[in-house]
């Protein structure tokens, strides 16, 4: 039998069937996670370059205008030193062409003087004061020139070094805008190269550190899912100490555990089929023994008469067990046939079936009221209590006597609290080992002794749950093991209660 939480399959079926699944192809490098990371890196770097571009183009514009202003200032000082002579028209044109301006003026000692002029525009569209331009206004003006510039007249002025002289010039913004466009193209090419190189380096690093191990993990899971019972398909983790390698070790451990579970389930399926066949023949043999034992009732011997009812009940239970095993082999467990029964009499049957040898040094103590009734299936409740008591007897027989000099004892007690009957099975043995506590009520894993199967507790739990009750291992201050079973009464219909009342 199996723990109810694990489920059950029909006996004789292979538990690994239905696990095969087609291998899903791995995505291509540039379409998978690493490819998406590559393009995201390119986009993020380009976005960062865009954020850097605005202040960069602003600095470039300011530097370009400052260079033009410095060149015009040098020419303006030379022209101003020639006063009061006036420059010829051809010299003014050459000077303005060299500085790239149309009007050149110098403000000195509070007065402003026009030094040279050619093709004076009718109006000035933009005015730039380099001495008082803030970073924010510089960026705004740079974007304005880059996007909307071209064919506009600009008036640019600023101080000459640390003097109080101010040079002033008027020019078209075409040349400035062309220089800014050329700078923008260069910035775009450099940014694109930086983003591609950065993304490619990150791509290589991520592929080596993450994508490669992730692909190995995924491939290992896919290969294992094809034939999980094959030990050669267990994932082999790498030797590194990263997080993915730790995940690989856990994956390998889970796969090995799954293989053990599948092997155990296959053994259970094969065992269940064999047990079903054996029980089929055993039921026929017990039925014949039952017919022959019925004749013992007619024997006049007092000794035979005293043992005959117990023998008949034992054979009846054995026949019932074989029928239940066959029913379980067909994946259908019989529901409890509940009725009100005296718990003291059932516990007395458990004591007689245990047949404790007086020389074994084990006392069986019952503390149950003769009138206490429990709403349960008598045979299933007998099996629950008998399994717990038998486990206690086996543990006590292998354990040394307690240090306080008391003999080994098994305490069986019960009490009713409202509509719930609480039954306790307690002993003063060595207690349950830690491994058995961790796998409590798990078939073939929860055995408390060497060579045990752990089926007794698994069967007891399943039968108690079928009654809507609970069974639990209770911590106790002293040595020993204490199990508590709580079985509630069935809900009673109001009409039935009134009739019974």
Secondary structure, DSSP 4 states (H G I P E B T S, - for coil): ---TTT----TT--TTTT---PPPPPPPTTTSHHHHHHHHHHHHHHHHHHHHHHHHHHHHHHHHHHHHHHHHHHHHHHHHHTTTS---HHHHHHHHHHHT-SEEEEEETTEEEEEEESS--SS--EEEETTS--HHHHHHHHHHHHHH-SS-EEEEEEE-TTSS-EEEEEEESHHHHHHHHHHHHHHHHHHHHHHHHHHHHHHHHHIIIIIHHHHHHHHHHHHHHH-TT-GGGS----SS-SHHHHHHHHHHHHHHHHHHHHHHHHHHHHHHHHHHHHHHHHHHHHHHHHHHHHGGGG---HHHHHHHHHHHHHHHHHHHHHHHHHHHHTT-PPPP--EEEEHHHHHHHHHHHHT--GGG-EEEEEE--TT-EEEE-HHHHHHHHHHHHHHHHHHHHHSPPPTT-PPEEEEEEEEEETTEEEEEEEE-SS---HHHHHTTT-TTT--SSTT--SHHHHHHHHHHHHTT-EEEEE--SSSS-EEEEEEEPPP--HHHHHHH-
